[in-house]
């Protein structure tokens, strides 16, 4: 599945297709509703194997080179910590590559969103954990950031 992550434009095209397909159904995309109960298992079986999705409910894959920042042992959403080894390895789990090194490299391959990696992301809203990122994205009822965050 890393093949897909290493070719992020394929995933961006799939993202745009799904977004286009779901647009007419936007009014039914309500957190806690029927659509979310359908989407959660779909996201688990698709995003889990491809991105090692942690189901944070606030996906920013297009901003991170189609690399899930929540797989960072420190769950950092705005770049690497100060402990990235010179070889690009994680200080917490030396057997793994730093997620942010991968995100930076993959972002450079993206046509549409390559500069989005430079955008500062808001803090994780832990109340969304386990919810559907698609439903949250398409729902106008869901706040983008938790209280207190001023982008």
Phi, psi and omega in degrees: 000342179295338176306315181296317179295326180282355175232068190298337181293330174298317180290324178296318178297319177296319178301311180298321180295316179294318179299316178297316180297321184278343184309315180295342183261009186306322183294340179267356180277084183240126177306131180085356182273185181299317181302318180294322178296333176280318186289325182303308178296325178296319178293322179297316184280341178260306184286333179301301181293326184282314187247000189056044185304134179260007178054050178284341178083006181216066186298132176233031184305321181294340178269353184231035176062031182060034177240124184286115180291342180288351175277354172295133180304335178262002182048044179282134182253000184227037177114174186286158174282183180279002186256017178290129180290161179299337177271005178083012181273155179283139179286331182280316178237086185300342179282349181247150174287149177297129180302323184285333173294315178297317180299316180297314181295318181289325178299324180296338180274348187275136178282311189276322191240020187301328181275349183294341179294342180276351181279130178287126181270148176290165179294157179293132174267100186294346176292341180272353182308130179086359179265172182276123177295324179296314179296315179298319179296318185273348181272133176277354182277345186263126177290144180291321184229156177292163178305143178094345180270123177243104182295000000 
